Amino acid sequence: MSPSIDLVVVGLGYVGLPLASQAVNCGVRVVGFDLNEAVVAGLNAGRSHIDALSDEDVSAMRVNGFEAT
């Protein structure tokens, strides 16, 4: 059994969210932290707030181990 890898990303803006996306794509469980409650709620609902990632990308992140808080 291989060890699980978890990652916390602080700040889910133009740098943090794509970083979180790439980590999730590599099989890492990611918890993203952001102070903006509207951003957190949107991400947990599968909505992107940046141009670099679509709503579909964020929805896939949620299914594959991403949670915003």
Residue pairs with C-beta under 8 A, 6 or more apart in sequence:
4 29
5 27
5 28
5 29
6 28
6 29
6 30
6 31
7 20
7 23
7 28
7 29
7 30
7 31
8 30
8 31
8 32
8 33
9 16
9 17
9 19
9 20
9 23
9 30
9 31
9 32
9 33
10 16
10 33
11 33
11 34
12 20
12 32
12 33
12 34
12 39
12 40
12 43
12 68
13 34
13 50
14 50
14 52
16 32
16 34
17 32
17 43
17 48
17 50
17 52
17 53
18 50
18 52
18 53
20 30
20 32
20 61
20 66
21 53
21 57
21 61
21 66
23 30
24 30
24 61
24 64
24 65
24 66
25 64
27 65
28 65
29 65
29 66
30 61
30 65
30 66
30 67
31 66
31 67
31 68
31 69
32 43
32 66
32 67
32 68
32 69
33 68
33 69
34 40
34 43
34 68
34 69
39 49
39 68
40 68
40 69
42 48
42 49
43 49
43 58
43 62
43 66
43 68
44 62
44 67
44 68
46 55
46 58
46 59
46 62
47 55
47 58
48 54
48 55
48 57
48 58
58 66
